[in-house]
Amino acid sequence: MTTVSDIVRECPGLAPLFEQLNIDCCCGGNRPLDEACTERGLDPATVAAMLNASLGQQTTGGNERVDTLSTQELVEHIVIGHHVYLRRELPRIVELTQKVASGHADDEPRLLEGATLARIRELTDDYTSPEWACNTTRAVYHSLGELERDVHQHVHKENNILSPRMSPALNG
């Protein structure tokens, strides 16, 4: 019998969906998915389909060829794909990180510091969840890794693709 905790332990990127559905996937997630869904008045089959769809979206992101986009399409891609992501995810990650830091500071005092992505990567051992980690902690580590990957893609697209296109226009 697969529990909500089991699902997030295997796929931490699904934690935001559970959060949206108001299903506890952390310390209270040791119950079957069907039971958790029923308790919230949700159809288990529909939630399972949403989880599968979310997994599919997570595994296909970031593989598109952006160097072939027009400048206007590239700007829209960066704004929609990265700026919107940061506006959505940063507040959630900050909230989760504060929750984990306050609840697990004795277990993981390193989470109380770290202002840059490189420092966060170092403090979290390349975003590797500790053995004791609850699902919220796993979700924080996963989300921080996703954030760093997105920022790197964002910077690459702006610096290496968009900026060279704009240089002639700026210098002309």
Secondary structure, DSSP 8 states (H G I E B T S, - for coil): --BHHHHHHH-GGGHHHHHHTT---STT--SBHHHHHHHTT--HHHHHHHHHHHHHHHHHTT-S--TTS-HHHHHHHHIIIIIHHHHHHHHHHHHHHHHHHHHHTTT-GGGG---SHHHHHHHTTTT---TT--HHHHHHHHHHHHHHHHHHHHHHIIIIIIHHHHHHHHH-
